[in-house]
Amino acid sequence: MLANTGVIGIPEIKLGMIVSPKIVSGLRNVLGNRITELAIINGTAYKSLDALQIGLIDELVEHKEDLLKRAISKADEFAVVPRNFRQEAKSLFVNSEYLEMSQEEMDKHFEMFTNDVVVAKVNQFLESKKKN
């Protein structure tokens, strides 16, 4: 993430959407229950240094020109480990109850993302980010 201007967050609630249970599970593993709860219900956006300090991101780069280079380097590091091994290792840290969604729950999430009001809010959010 870019050191001085990067921002990462969980804006779903502000857009009228529910956060995926898989995302919640992953955030709980990194941030803990209370910080995850607050981040989700407030739609918190973390500035780069704050995100690094709480463990939401792994590193910062100082210059925009270095961002893509570092991302490619990190992807190369991941490419060395076979994908299925990495997925198995990661699954050890994810609470399985959040990964097993019923068809009804999946349909509910899909409907939420295609709701006209939500789509309008997402488009408005994306347009506001283009101005920044």
Secondary structure, 3 states (H helix, E strand, C coil): CECCCCEEECCHHHHCCCCCHHHHHHHHHHHCHHHHHHHHHHCCEEEHHHHHHHCCCCCCECCHHHHHHHHHHHHHHHHHCCHHHHHHHHHCCCCHHHCCCCHHHHHHHHHHHHCHHHHHHHHHHHHHHHHC
